[in-house]
Amino acid sequence: MPTKGGRREREKRLRYQIKTALDSNHDPFPYFQKLAQLLDQKEPVISPNKNGYSLQPLEITPRFPDYRNIRKGDPRKLAYKLRELFGTDFTDTLPSNHPILPTEQS
């Protein structure tokens, strides 16, 4: 069962810890410090990267390898599949109201 670790729950927990520290004559400063850090955050920190993903350059070779041999998670698989469908000399634009695949030009 997942534990509650949301921002609001952490804030409630810290406020309760501050209250109990004051009631029992303990030092509440560390809890005040954690609460101030929590309230100063404008957006939650999820990962060290801004969006959680690292971008890597996609290398596509001019040769046409068979896209069926490329592993499933590789983003080049879709690029090679589209390249095999449309070719590299695709100059005709598809009509917006009728999605027909272009004929193969010799």
Helices and strands as residue ranges (DSSP letters): H 7-23, H 29-40, G 67-69, H 76-86
